[in-house]
Amino acid sequence: MAGPMVIGDKLAQLVVEGELSSRQAEQLAGYVMLKGLGVKSSRATTYRRRAALREFGLVAVEGCLQEVEVDLHAVLEEAMESEAWGAQG
């Protein structure tokens, strides 16, 4: 999970690495920035943009332009290793 500047940096890196076209990166960066400013997009567009971001392991923090980056890998790994993982009731 990250804010728009972190997402932008990662999108730029993907373009340099040839994983993403500059056009795709611009669309996703624009989506992230405008969402952070509260601009609404259609449900279909929101779904497509979020899915495209997830393909690269990116989740934009919505409603926030302040920088934030959260690595959920360590949290999820610890949760899955817990004895309580999968326990019922």
PDB file of N, CA, C and O in Angstrom:
ATOM      1  N   MET A   1       0.858  -1.168   0.000  1.00  0.00           N
ATOM      2  CA  MET A   1       0.000   0.000   0.000  1.00  0.00           C
ATOM      3  C   MET A   1       0.897   1.221   0.000  1.00  0.00           C
ATOM      4  O   MET A   1       1.888   1.289   0.726  1.00  0.00           O
ATOM      5  N   ALA A   2       0.529   2.180  -0.828  1.00  0.00           N
ATOM      6  CA  ALA A   2       1.398   3.351  -0.940  1.00  0.00           C
ATOM      7  C   ALA A   2       0.614   4.570  -1.404  1.00  0.00           C
ATOM      8  O   ALA A   2      -0.477   4.461  -1.965  1.00  0.00           O
ATOM      9  N   GLY A   3       1.206   5.737  -1.150  1.00  0.00           N
ATOM     10  CA  GLY A   3       0.652   6.993  -1.619  1.00  0.00           C
ATOM     11  C   GLY A   3       1.050   7.250  -3.058  1.00  0.00           C
ATOM     12  O   GLY A   3       1.791   6.463  -3.646  1.00  0.00           O
ATOM     13  N   PRO A   4       0.565   8.348  -3.636  1.00  0.00           N
ATOM     14  CA  PRO A   4       0.769   8.620  -5.061  1.00  0.00           C
ATOM     15  C   PRO A   4       2.225   8.775  -5.492  1.00  0.00           C
ATOM     16  O   PRO A   4       2.573   8.343  -6.590  1.00  0.00           O
ATOM     17  N   MET A   5       3.076   9.366  -4.683  1.00  0.00           N
ATOM     18  CA  MET A   5       4.474   9.543  -5.094  1.00  0.00           C
ATOM     19  C   MET A   5       5.211   8.208  -5.122  1.00  0.00           C
ATOM     20  O   MET A   5       6.007   7.953  -6.026  1.00  0.00           O
ATOM     21  N   VAL A   6       4.951   7.369  -4.147  1.00  0.00           N
ATOM     22  CA  VAL A   6       5.580   6.046  -4.117  1.00  0.00           C
ATOM     23  C   VAL A   6       5.081   5.219  -5.295  1.00  0.00           C
ATOM     24  O   VAL A   6       5.868   4.557  -5.972  1.00  0.00           O
ATOM     25  N   ILE A   7       3.775   5.257  -5.539  1.00  0.00           N
ATOM     26  CA  ILE A   7       3.201   4.542  -6.689  1.00  0.00           C
ATOM     27  C   ILE A   7       3.821   5.078  -7.978  1.00  0.00           C
ATOM     28  O   ILE A   7       4.197   4.299  -8.854  1.00  0.00           O
ATOM     29  N   GLY A   8       3.932   6.397  -8.101  1.00  0.00           N
ATOM     30  CA  GLY A   8       4.528   6.996  -9.294  1.00  0.00           C
ATOM     31  C   GLY A   8       5.954   6.532  -9.514  1.00  0.00           C
ATOM     32  O   GLY A   8       6.344   6.223 -10.640  1.00  0.00           O
ATOM     33  N   ASP A   9       6.732   6.483  -8.445  1.00  0.00           N
ATOM     34  CA  ASP A   9       8.117   6.003  -8.544  1.00  0.00           C
ATOM     35  C   ASP A   9       8.165   4.554  -9.025  1.00  0.00           C
ATOM     36  O   ASP A   9       8.979   4.195  -9.875  1.00  0.00           O
ATOM     37  N   LYS A  10       7.291   3.740  -8.475  1.00  0.00           N
ATOM     38  CA  LYS A  10       7.275   2.329  -8.854  1.00  0.00           C
ATOM     39  C   LYS A  10       6.799   2.151 -10.296  1.00  0.00           C
ATOM     40  O   LYS A  10       7.308   1.287 -11.011  1.00  0.00           O
ATOM     41  N   LEU A  11       5.827   2.960 -10.731  1.00  0.00           N
ATOM     42  CA  LEU A  11       5.364   2.900 -12.123  1.00  0.00           C
ATOM     43  C   LEU A  11       6.491   3.318 -13.073  1.00  0.00           C
ATOM     44  O   LEU A  11       6.691   2.695 -14.115  1.00  0.00           O
ATOM     45  N   ALA A  12       7.218   4.368 -12.711  1.00  0.00           N
ATOM     46  CA  ALA A  12       8.343   4.812 -13.541  1.00  0.00           C
ATOM     47  C   ALA A  12       9.393   3.721 -13.654  1.00  0.00           C
ATOM     48  O   ALA A  12       9.958   3.501 -14.725  1.00  0.00           O
ATOM     49  N   GLN A  13       9.650   3.045 -12.558  1.00  0.00           N
ATOM     50  CA  GLN A  13      10.613   1.943 -12.564  1.00  0.00           C
ATOM     51  C   GLN A  13      10.150   0.822 -13.492  1.00  0.00           C
ATOM     52  O   GLN A  13      10.956   0.230 -14.210  1.00  0.00           O
ATOM     53  N   LEU A  14       8.847   0.533 -13.474  1.00  0.00           N
ATOM     54  CA  LEU A  14       8.299  -0.504 -14.354  1.00  0.00           C
ATOM     55  C   LEU A  14       8.434  -0.126 -15.828  1.00  0.00           C
ATOM     56  O   LEU A  14       8.655  -0.990 -16.676  1.00  0.00           O
ATOM     57  N   VAL A  15       8.300   1.163 -16.130  1.00  0.00           N
ATOM     58  CA  VAL A  15       8.477   1.627 -17.511  1.00  0.00           C
ATOM     59  C   VAL A  15       9.927   1.426 -17.932  1.00  0.00           C
ATOM     60  O   VAL A  15      10.197   0.901 -19.013  1.00  0.00           O
ATOM     61  N   VAL A  16      10.856   1.841 -17.083  1.00  0.00           N
ATOM     62  CA  VAL A  16      12.289   1.689 -17.373  1.00  0.00           C
ATOM     63  C   VAL A  16      12.644   0.220 -17.589  1.00  0.00           C
ATOM     64  O   VAL A  16      13.456  -0.108 -18.454  1.00  0.00           O
ATOM     65  N   GLU A  17      12.031  -0.662 -16.799  1.00  0.00           N
ATOM     66  CA  GLU A  17      12.309  -2.096 -16.899  1.00  0.00           C
ATOM     67  C   GLU A  17      11.582  -2.762 -18.067  1.00  0.00           C
ATOM     68  O   GLU A  17      11.795  -3.941 -18.351  1.00  0.00           O
ATOM     69  N   GLY A  18      10.718  -1.994 -18.742  1.00  0.00           N
ATOM     70  CA  GLY A  18       9.988  -2.536 -19.883  1.00  0.00           C
ATOM     71  C   GLY A  18       8.785  -3.384 -19.520  1.00  0.00           C
ATOM     72  O   GLY A  18       8.230  -4.080 -20.369  1.00  0.00           O
ATOM     73  N   GLU A  19       8.383  -3.326 -18.267  1.00  0.00           N
ATOM     74  CA  GLU A  19       7.231  -4.100 -17.793  1.00  0.00           C
ATOM     75  C   GLU A  19       5.901  -3.402 -18.066  1.00  0.00           C
ATOM     76  O   GLU A  19       4.841  -4.028 -18.036  1.00  0.00           O
ATOM     77  N   LEU A  20       5.969  -2.106 -18.330  1.00  0.00           N
ATOM     78  CA  LEU A  20       4.775  -1.280 -18.478  1.00  0.00           C
ATOM     79  C   LEU A  20       5.071  -0.202 -19.504  1.00  0.00           C
ATOM     80  O   LEU A  20       6.171   0.351 -19.522  1.00  0.00           O
ATOM     81  N   SER A  21       4.102   0.105 -20.359  1.00  0.00           N
ATOM     82  CA  SER A  21       4.315   1.183 -21.323  1.00  0.00           C
ATOM     83  C   SER A  21       4.158   2.527 -20.615  1.00  0.00           C
ATOM     84  O   SER A  21       3.526   2.611 -19.562  1.00  0.00           O
ATOM     85  N   SER A  22       4.727   3.559 -21.189  1.00  0.00           N
ATOM     86  CA  SER A  22       4.597   4.884 -20.576  1.00  0.00           C
ATOM     87  C   SER A  22       3.140   5.323 -20.586  1.00  0.00           C
ATOM     88  O   SER A  22       2.699   6.018 -19.670  1.00  0.00           O
ATOM     89  N   ARG A  23       2.396   4.932 -21.597  1.00  0.00           N
ATOM     90  CA  ARG A  23       0.964   5.285 -21.667  1.00  0.00           C
ATOM     91  C   ARG A  23       0.205   4.642 -20.504  1.00  0.00           C
ATOM     92  O   ARG A  23      -0.598   5.299 -19.842  1.00  0.00           O
ATOM     93  N   GLN A  24       0.463   3.357 -20.261  1.00  0.00           N
ATOM     94  CA  GLN A  24      -0.190   2.668 -19.149  1.00  0.00           C
ATOM     95  C   GLN A  24       0.197   3.304 -17.815  1.00  0.00           C
ATOM     96  O   GLN A  24      -0.649   3.493 -16.941  1.00  0.00           O
ATOM     97  N   ALA A  25       1.469   3.630 -17.670  1.00  0.00           N
ATOM     98  CA  ALA A  25       1.937   4.251 -16.429  1.00  0.00           C
ATOM     99  C   ALA A  25       1.261   5.599 -16.210  1.00  0.00           C
ATOM    100  O   ALA A  25       0.880   5.926 -15.086  1.00  0.00           O
ATOM    101  N   GLU A  26       1.111   6.379 -17.268  1.00  0.00           N
ATOM    102  CA  GLU A  26       0.447   7.678 -17.155  1.00  0.00           C
ATOM    103  C   GLU A  26      -1.011   7.509 -16.739  1.00  0.00           C
ATOM    104  O   GLU A  26      -1.508   8.265 -15.903  1.00  0.00           O
ATOM    105  N   GLN A  27      -1.696   6.528 -17.312  1.00  0.00           N
ATOM    106  CA  GLN A  27      -3.095   6.284 -16.942  1.00  0.00           C
ATOM    107  C   GLN A  27      -3.212   5.909 -15.469  1.00  0.00           C
ATOM    108  O   GLN A  27      -4.070   6.424 -14.751  1.00  0.00           O
ATOM    109  N   LEU A  28      -2.350   5.017 -15.034  1.00  0.00           N
ATOM    110  CA  LEU A  28      -2.418   4.572 -13.644  1.00  0.00           C
ATOM    111  C   LEU A  28      -2.005   5.671 -12.678  1.00  0.00           C
ATOM    112  O   LEU A  28      -2.622   5.839 -11.626  1.00  0.00           O
ATOM    113  N   ALA A  29      -0.967   6.421 -13.025  1.00  0.00           N
ATOM    114  CA  ALA A  29      -0.525   7.525 -12.163  1.00  0.00           C
ATOM    115  C   ALA A  29      -1.605   8.600 -12.072  1.00  0.00           C
ATOM    116  O   ALA A  29      -1.862   9.140 -10.996  1.00  0.00           O
ATOM    117  N   GLY A  30      -2.229   8.905 -13.191  1.00  0.00           N
ATOM    118  CA  GLY A  30      -3.318   9.888 -13.201  1.00  0.00           C
ATOM    119  C   GLY A  30      -4.482   9.426 -12.354  1.00  0.00           C
ATOM    120  O   GLY A  30      -5.073  10.211 -11.612  1.00  0.00           O
ATOM    121  N   TYR A  31      -4.809   8.158 -12.465  1.00  0.00           N
ATOM    122  CA  TYR A  31      -5.896   7.587 -11.661  1.00  0.00           C
ATOM    123  C   TYR A  31      -5.590   7.736 -10.171  1.00  0.00           C
ATOM    124  O   TYR A  31      -6.435   8.183  -9.395  1.00  0.00           O
ATOM    125  N   VAL A  32      -4.363   7.353  -9.780  1.00  0.00           N
ATOM    126  CA  VAL A  32      -3.974   7.407  -8.364  1.00  0.00           C
ATOM    127  C   VAL A  32      -4.023   8.847  -7.847  1.00  0.00           C
ATOM    128  O   VAL A  32      -4.549   9.106  -6.765  1.00  0.00           O
ATOM    129  N   MET A  33      -3.480   9.768  -8.617  1.00  0.00           N
ATOM    130  CA  MET A  33      -3.450  11.174  -8.191  1.00  0.00           C
ATOM    131  C   MET A  33      -4.861  11.748  -8.055  1.00  0.00           C
ATOM    132  O   MET A  33      -5.186  12.379  -7.049  1.00  0.00           O
ATOM    133  N   LEU A  34      -5.690  11.527  -9.068  1.00  0.00           N
ATOM    134  CA  LEU A  34      -7.039  12.093  -9.034  1.00  0.00           C
ATOM    135  C   LEU A  34      -7.902  11.442  -7.962  1.00  0.00           C
ATOM    136  O   LEU A  34      -8.724  12.116  -7.342  1.00  0.00           O
ATOM    137  N   LYS A  35      -7.730  10.144  -7.734  1.00  0.00           N
ATOM    138  CA  LYS A  35      -8.458   9.483  -6.649  1.00  0.00           C
ATOM    139  C   LYS A  35      -8.077  10.107  -5.311  1.00  0.00           C
ATOM    140  O   LYS A  35      -8.928  10.318  -4.447  1.00  0.00           O
ATOM    141  N   GLY A  36      -6.794  10.397  -5.151  1.00  0.00           N
ATOM    142  CA  GLY A  36      -6.327  11.026  -3.924  1.00  0.00           C
ATOM    143  C   GLY A  36      -6.924  12.398  -3.696  1.00  0.00           C
ATOM    144  O   GLY A  36      -7.048  12.857  -2.560  1.00  0.00           O
ATOM    145  N   LEU A  37      -7.295  13.053  -4.799  1.00  0.00           N
ATOM    146  CA  LEU A  37      -7.918  14.376  -4.714  1.00  0.00           C
ATOM    147  C   LEU A  37      -9.438  14.292  -4.638  1.00  0.00           C
ATOM    148  O   LEU A  37     -10.123  15.314  -4.608  1.00  0.00           O
ATOM    149  N   GLY A  38      -9.961  13.067  -4.607  1.00  0.00           N
ATOM    150  CA  GLY A  38     -11.401  12.878  -4.459  1.00  0.00           C
ATOM    151  C   GLY A  38     -12.184  12.870  -5.751  1.00  0.00           C
ATOM    152  O   GLY A  38     -13.414  12.907  -5.725  1.00  0.00           O
ATOM    153  N   VAL A  39     -11.495  12.822  -6.896  1.00  0.00           N
ATOM    154  CA  VAL A  39     -12.192  12.787  -8.183  1.00  0.00           C
ATOM    155  C   VAL A  39     -12.762  11.388  -8.384  1.00  0.00           C
ATOM    156  O   VAL A  39     -12.048  10.393  -8.260  1.00  0.00           O
ATOM    157  N   LYS A  40     -14.041  11.323  -8.693  1.00  0.00           N
ATOM    158  CA  LYS A  40     -14.724  10.045  -8.891  1.00  0.00           C
ATOM    159  C   LYS A  40     -14.554   9.576 -10.326  1.00  0.00           C
ATOM    160  O   LYS A  40     -14.529  10.384 -11.254  1.00  0.00           O
ATOM    161  N   SER A  41     -14.440   8.275 -10.500  1.00  0.00           N
ATOM    162  CA  SER A  41     -14.437   7.681 -11.832  1.00  0.00           C
ATOM    163  C   SER A  41     -15.497   6.583 -11.836  1.00  0.00           C
ATOM    164  O   SER A  41     -16.003   6.187 -10.786  1.00  0.00           O
ATOM    165  N   SER A  42     -15.821   6.104 -13.019  1.00  0.00           N
ATOM    166  CA  SER A  42     -16.857   5.078 -13.108  1.00  0.00           C
ATOM    167  C   SER A  42     -16.416   3.823 -12.357  1.00  0.00           C
ATOM    168  O   SER A  42     -15.228   3.605 -12.119  1.00  0.00           O
ATOM    169  N   ARG A  43     -17.373   3.031 -12.003  1.00  0.00           N
ATOM    170  CA  ARG A  43     -17.084   1.786 -11.287  1.00  0.00           C
ATOM    171  C   ARG A  43     -16.189   0.874 -12.129  1.00  0.00           C
ATOM    172  O   ARG A  43     -15.257   0.251 -11.620  1.00  0.00           O
ATOM    173  N   ALA A  44     -16.494   0.813 -13.424  1.00  0.00           N
ATOM    174  CA  ALA A  44     -15.706  -0.036 -14.331  1.00  0.00           C
ATOM    175  C   ALA A  44     -14.263   0.446 -14.420  1.00  0.00           C
ATOM    176  O   ALA A  44     -13.332  -0.359 -14.379  1.00  0.00           O
ATOM    177  N   THR A  45     -14.077   1.766 -14.542  1.00  0.00           N
ATOM    178  CA  THR A  45     -12.721   2.316 -14.614  1.00  0.00           C
ATOM    179  C   THR A  45     -11.973   2.049 -13.319  1.00  0.00           C
ATOM    180  O   THR A  45     -10.811   1.642 -13.342  1.00  0.00           O
ATOM    181  N   THR A  46     -12.625   2.273 -12.203  1.00  0.00           N
ATOM    182  CA  THR A  46     -12.003   2.022 -10.905  1.00  0.00           C
ATOM    183  C   THR A  46     -11.573   0.561 -10.800  1.00  0.00           C
ATOM    184  O   THR A  46     -10.462   0.270 -10.357  1.00  0.00           O
ATOM    185  N   TYR A  47     -12.441  -0.350 -11.202  1.00  0.00           N
ATOM    186  CA  TYR A  47     -12.120  -1.772 -11.149  1.00  0.00           C
ATOM    187  C   TYR A  47     -10.914  -2.094 -12.023  1.00  0.00           C
ATOM    188  O   TYR A  47     -10.008  -2.807 -11.593  1.00  0.00           O
ATOM    189  N   ARG A  48     -10.898  -1.568 -13.260  1.00  0.00           N
ATOM    190  CA  ARG A  48      -9.791  -1.837 -14.185  1.00  0.00           C
ATOM    191  C   ARG A  48      -8.471  -1.280 -13.667  1.00  0.00           C
ATOM    192  O   ARG A  48      -7.447  -1.961 -13.716  1.00  0.00           O
ATOM    193  N   ARG A  49      -8.490  -0.045 -13.172  1.00  0.00           N
ATOM    194  CA  ARG A  49      -7.256   0.579 -12.697  1.00  0.00           C
ATOM    195  C   ARG A  49      -6.718  -0.135 -11.454  1.00  0.00           C
ATOM    196  O   ARG A  49      -5.514  -0.367 -11.340  1.00  0.00           O
ATOM    197  N   ARG A  50      -7.603  -0.479 -10.532  1.00  0.00           N
ATOM    198  CA  ARG A  50      -7.158  -1.194  -9.336  1.00  0.00           C
ATOM    199  C   ARG A  50      -6.568  -2.557  -9.709  1.00  0.00           C
ATOM    200  O   ARG A  50      -5.547  -2.974  -9.161  1.00  0.00           O
ATOM    201  N   ALA A  51      -7.223  -3.241 -10.644  1.00  0.00           N
ATOM    202  CA  ALA A  51      -6.722  -4.550 -11.088  1.00  0.00           C
ATOM    203  C   ALA A  51      -5.354  -4.408 -11.743  1.00  0.00           C
ATOM    204  O   ALA A  51      -4.465  -5.228 -11.513  1.00  0.00           O
ATOM    205  N   ALA A  52      -5.182  -3.369 -12.559  1.00  0.00           N
ATOM    206  CA  ALA A  52      -3.899  -3.147 -13.228  1.00  0.00           C
ATOM    207  C   ALA A  52      -2.803  -2.858 -12.204  1.00  0.00           C
ATOM    208  O   ALA A  52      -1.685  -3.358 -12.334  1.00  0.00           O
ATOM    209  N   LEU A  53      -3.113  -2.065 -11.201  1.00  0.00           N
ATOM    210  CA  LEU A  53      -2.140  -1.777 -10.154  1.00  0.00           C
ATOM    211  C   LEU A  53      -1.776  -3.045  -9.387  1.00  0.00           C
ATOM    212  O   LEU A  53      -0.607  -3.283  -9.083  1.00  0.00           O
ATOM    213  N   ARG A  54      -2.788  -3.857  -9.079  1.00  0.00           N
ATOM    214  CA  ARG A  54      -2.540  -5.099  -8.332  1.00  0.00           C
ATOM    215  C   ARG A  54      -1.647  -6.064  -9.107  1.00  0.00           C
ATOM    216  O   ARG A  54      -0.883  -6.819  -8.505  1.00  0.00           O
ATOM    217  N   GLU A  55      -1.736  -6.044 -10.431  1.00  0.00           N
ATOM    218  CA  GLU A  55      -0.874  -6.911 -11.250  1.00  0.00           C
ATOM    219  C   GLU A  55       0.603  -6.679 -10.936  1.00  0.00           C
ATOM    220  O   GLU A  55       1.427  -7.583 -11.069  1.00  0.00           O
ATOM    221  N   PHE A  56       0.924  -5.458 -10.520  1.00  0.00           N
ATOM    222  CA  PHE A  56       2.308  -5.102 -10.206  1.00  0.00           C
ATOM    223  C   PHE A  56       2.540  -5.011  -8.703  1.00  0.00           C
ATOM    224  O   PHE A  56       3.556  -4.480  -8.254  1.00  0.00           O
ATOM    225  N   GLY A  57       1.587  -5.536  -7.926  1.00  0.00           N
ATOM    226  CA  GLY A  57       1.748  -5.554  -6.474  1.00  0.00           C
ATOM    227  C   GLY A  57       1.549  -4.201  -5.823  1.00  0.00           C
ATOM    228  O   GLY A  57       2.064  -3.953  -4.733  1.00  0.00           O
ATOM    229  N   LEU A  58       0.800  -3.315  -6.487  1.00  0.00           N
ATOM    230  CA  LEU A  58       0.595  -1.960  -5.968  1.00  0.00           C
ATOM    231  C   LEU A  58      -0.849  -1.759  -5.519  1.00  0.00           C
ATOM    232  O   LEU A  58      -1.786  -2.147  -6.217  1.00  0.00           O
ATOM    233  N   VAL A  59      -1.015  -1.159  -4.367  1.00  0.00           N
ATOM    234  CA  VAL A  59      -2.338  -0.792  -3.863  1.00  0.00           C
ATOM    235  C   VAL A  59      -2.243   0.654  -3.417  1.00  0.00           C
ATOM    236  O   VAL A  59      -1.446   0.995  -2.542  1.00  0.00           O
ATOM    237  N   ALA A  60      -3.054   1.496  -4.020  1.00  0.00           N
ATOM    238  CA  ALA A  60      -3.032   2.924  -3.691  1.00  0.00           C
ATOM    239  C   ALA A  60      -3.890   3.195  -2.467  1.00  0.00           C
ATOM    240  O   ALA A  60      -5.010   2.697  -2.355  1.00  0.00           O
ATOM    241  N   VAL A  61      -3.356   3.984  -1.559  1.00  0.00           N
ATOM    242  CA  VAL A  61      -4.118   4.430  -0.399  1.00  0.00           C
ATOM    243  C   VAL A  61      -5.054   5.526  -0.897  1.00  0.00           C
ATOM    244  O   VAL A  61      -4.601   6.554  -1.398  1.00  0.00           O
ATOM    245  N   GLU A  62      -6.335   5.309  -0.760  1.00  0.00           N
ATOM    246  CA  GLU A  62      -7.307   6.261  -1.306  1.00  0.00           C
ATOM    247  C   GLU A  62      -7.648   7.367  -0.318  1.00  0.00           C
ATOM    248  O   GLU A  62      -7.625   7.170   0.897  1.00  0.00           O
ATOM    249  N   GLY A  63      -7.965   8.531  -0.868  1.00  0.00           N
ATOM    250  CA  GLY A  63      -8.384   9.666  -0.065  1.00  0.00           C
ATOM    251  C   GLY A  63      -7.246  10.326   0.687  1.00  0.00           C
ATOM    252  O   GLY A  63      -7.471  11.029   1.671  1.00  0.00           O
ATOM    253  N   CYS A  64      -6.036  10.106   0.232  1.00  0.00           N
ATOM    254  CA  CYS A  64      -4.872  10.627   0.933  1.00  0.00           C
ATOM    255  C   CYS A  64      -3.791  10.978  -0.068  1.00  0.00           C
ATOM    256  O   CYS A  64      -3.440  10.165  -0.923  1.00  0.00           O
ATOM    257  N   LEU A  65      -3.258  12.196   0.036  1.00  0.00           N
ATOM    258  CA  LEU A  65      -2.135  12.583  -0.806  1.00  0.00           C
ATOM    259  C   LEU A  65      -0.827  12.587  -0.032  1.00  0.00           C
ATOM    260  O   LEU A  65       0.242  12.762  -0.617  1.00  0.00           O
ATOM    261  N   GLN A  66      -0.907  12.396   1.278  1.00  0.00           N
ATOM    262  CA  GLN A  66       0.315  12.315   2.062  1.00  0.00           C
ATOM    263  C   GLN A  66       0.991  10.989   1.769  1.00  0.00           C
ATOM    264  O   GLN A  66       0.335   9.980   1.509  1.00  0.00           O
ATOM    265  N   GLU A  67       2.301  11.009   1.814  1.00  0.00           N
ATOM    266  CA  GLU A  67       3.043   9.808   1.479  1.00  0.00           C
ATOM    267  C   GLU A  67       2.931   8.755   2.564  1.00  0.00           C
ATOM    268  O   GLU A  67       3.094   9.020   3.755  1.00  0.00           O
ATOM    269  N   VAL A  68       2.649   7.569   2.105  1.00  0.00           N
ATOM    270  CA  VAL A  68       2.577   6.419   2.988  1.00  0.00           C
ATOM    271  C   VAL A  68       2.962   5.195   2.174  1.00  0.00           C
ATOM    272  O   VAL A  68       2.609   5.072   1.001  1.00  0.00           O
ATOM    273  N   GLU A  69       3.689   4.298   2.815  1.00  0.00           N
ATOM    274  CA  GLU A  69       4.023   3.030   2.184  1.00  0.00           C
ATOM    275  C   GLU A  69       3.999   1.974   3.267  1.00  0.00           C
ATOM    276  O   GLU A  69       4.702   2.087   4.271  1.00  0.00           O
ATOM    277  N   VAL A  70       3.196   0.955   3.065  1.00  0.00           N
ATOM    278  CA  VAL A  70       3.056  -0.104   4.042  1.00  0.00           C
ATOM    279  C   VAL A  70       3.383  -1.422   3.366  1.00  0.00           C
ATOM    280  O   VAL A  70       2.756  -1.790   2.372  1.00  0.00           O
ATOM    281  N   ASP A  71       4.362  -2.131   3.902  1.00  0.00           N
ATOM    282  CA  ASP A  71       4.715  -3.444   3.378  1.00  0.00           C
ATOM    283  C   ASP A  71       3.935  -4.472   4.174  1.00  0.00           C
ATOM    284  O   ASP A  71       4.248  -4.744   5.333  1.00  0.00           O
ATOM    285  N   LEU A  72       2.926  -5.036   3.550  1.00  0.00           N
ATOM    286  CA  LEU A  72       2.072  -5.989   4.247  1.00  0.00           C
ATOM    287  C   LEU A  72       2.644  -7.397   4.250  1.00  0.00           C
ATOM    288  O   LEU A  72       2.103  -8.281   4.912  1.00  0.00           O
ATOM    289  N   HIS A  73       3.716  -7.614   3.528  1.00  0.00           N
ATOM    290  CA  HIS A  73       4.299  -8.950   3.440  1.00  0.00           C
ATOM    291  C   HIS A  73       4.645  -9.506   4.815  1.00  0.00           C
ATOM    292  O   HIS A  73       4.258 -10.627   5.146  1.00  0.00           O
ATOM    293  N   ALA A  74       5.355  -8.747   5.602  1.00  0.00           N
ATOM    294  CA  ALA A  74       5.782  -9.220   6.924  1.00  0.00           C
ATOM    295  C   ALA A  74       4.582  -9.466   7.836  1.00  0.00           C
ATOM    296  O   ALA A  74       4.563 -10.441   8.587  1.00  0.00           O
ATOM    297  N   VAL A  75       3.594  -8.597   7.775  1.00  0.00           N
ATOM    298  CA  VAL A  75       2.401  -8.744   8.620  1.00  0.00           C
ATOM    299  C   VAL A  75       1.648 -10.015   8.245  1.00  0.00           C
ATOM    300  O   VAL A  75       1.261 -10.791   9.119  1.00  0.00           O
ATOM    301  N   LEU A  76       1.440 -10.229   6.939  1.00  0.00           N
ATOM    302  CA  LEU A  76       0.717 -11.418   6.496  1.00  0.00           C
ATOM    303  C   LEU A  76       1.494 -12.696   6.802  1.00  0.00           C
ATOM    304  O   LEU A  76       0.909 -13.706   7.192  1.00  0.00           O
ATOM    305  N   GLU A  77       2.797 -12.648   6.625  1.00  0.00           N
ATOM    306  CA  GLU A  77       3.623 -13.819   6.915  1.00  0.00           C
ATOM    307  C   GLU A  77       3.509 -14.201   8.391  1.00  0.00           C
ATOM    308  O   GLU A  77       3.360 -15.377   8.723  1.00  0.00           O
ATOM    309  N   GLU A  78       3.577 -13.214   9.261  1.00  0.00           N
ATOM    310  CA  GLU A  78       3.469 -13.482  10.697  1.00  0.00           C
ATOM    311  C   GLU A  78       2.089 -14.039  11.042  1.00  0.00           C
ATOM    312  O   GLU A  78       1.974 -14.953  11.858  1.00  0.00           O
ATOM    313  N   ALA A  79       1.052 -13.494  10.427  1.00  0.00           N
ATOM    314  CA  ALA A  79      -0.308 -13.964  10.691  1.00  0.00           C
ATOM    315  C   ALA A  79      -0.482 -15.416  10.251  1.00  0.00           C
ATOM    316  O   ALA A  79      -1.099 -16.215  10.956  1.00  0.00           O
ATOM    317  N   MET A  80       0.066 -15.753   9.077  1.00  0.00           N
ATOM    318  CA  MET A  80      -0.090 -17.121   8.564  1.00  0.00           C
ATOM    319  C   MET A  80       0.705 -18.132   9.373  1.00  0.00           C
ATOM    320  O   MET A  80       0.348 -19.310   9.409  1.00  0.00           O
ATOM    321  N   GLU A  81       1.768 -17.697  10.018  1.00  0.00           N
ATOM    322  CA  GLU A  81       2.574 -18.599  10.844  1.00  0.00           C
ATOM    323  C   GLU A  81       2.021 -18.761  12.255  1.00  0.00           C
ATOM    324  O   GLU A  81       2.472 -19.618  13.014  1.00  0.00           O
ATOM    325  N   SER A  82       1.053 -17.939  12.593  1.00  0.00           N
ATOM    326  CA  SER A  82       0.461 -17.975  13.924  1.00  0.00           C
ATOM    327  C   SER A  82      -0.313 -19.293  14.126  1.00  0.00           C
ATOM    328  O   SER A  82      -0.896 -19.829  13.184  1.00  0.00           O
ATOM    329  N   GLU A  83      -0.306 -19.797  15.359  1.00  0.00           N
ATOM    330  CA  GLU A  83      -1.063 -21.003  15.687  1.00  0.00           C
ATOM    331  C   GLU A  83      -2.558 -20.783  15.509  1.00  0.00           C
ATOM    332  O   GLU A  83      -3.311 -21.731  15.287  1.00  0.00           O
ATOM    333  N   ALA A  84      -2.980 -19.531  15.605  1.00  0.00           N
ATOM    334  CA  ALA A  84      -4.400 -19.204  15.475  1.00  0.00           C
ATOM    335  C   ALA A  84      -4.858 -19.160  14.018  1.00  0.00           C
ATOM    336  O   ALA A  84      -6.061 -19.112  13.758  1.00  0.00           O
ATOM    337  N   TRP A  85      -3.924 -19.175  13.062  1.00  0.00           N
ATOM    338  CA  TRP A  85      -4.290 -19.108  11.646  1.00  0.00           C
ATOM    339  C   TRP A  85      -5.114 -20.342  11.283  1.00  0.00           C
ATOM    340  O   TRP A  85      -4.668 -21.477  11.445  1.00  0.00           O
ATOM    341  N   GLY A  86      -6.290 -20.097  10.804  1.00  0.00           N
ATOM    342  CA  GLY A  86      -7.164 -21.190  10.384  1.00  0.00           C
ATOM    343  C   GLY A  86      -7.944 -21.832  11.508  1.00  0.00           C
ATOM    344  O   GLY A  86      -8.759 -22.721  11.264  1.00  0.00           O
ATOM    345  N   ALA A  87      -7.710 -21.397  12.741  1.00  0.00           N
ATOM    346  CA  ALA A  87      -8.459 -21.956  13.867  1.00  0.00           C
ATOM    347  C   ALA A  87      -9.902 -21.513  13.786  1.00  0.00           C
ATOM    348  O   ALA A  87     -10.197 -20.388  13.385  1.00  0.00           O
ATOM    349  N   GLN A  88     -10.778 -22.383  14.160  1.00  0.00           N
ATOM    350  CA  GLN A  88     -12.207 -22.057  14.137  1.00  0.00           C
ATOM    351  C   GLN A  88     -12.722 -21.863  15.553  1.00  0.00           C
ATOM    352  O   GLN A  88     -12.342 -22.562  16.493  1.00  0.00           O
ATOM    353  N   GLY A  89     -13.624 -20.860  15.660  1.00  0.00           N
ATOM    354  CA  GLY A  89     -14.335 -20.579  16.899  1.00  0.00           C
ATOM    355  C   GLY A  89     -13.469 -20.476  18.056  1.00  0.00           C
ATOM    356  O   GLY A  89     -13.946 -20.242  19.166  1.00  0.00           O
TER     357      GLY A  89
END
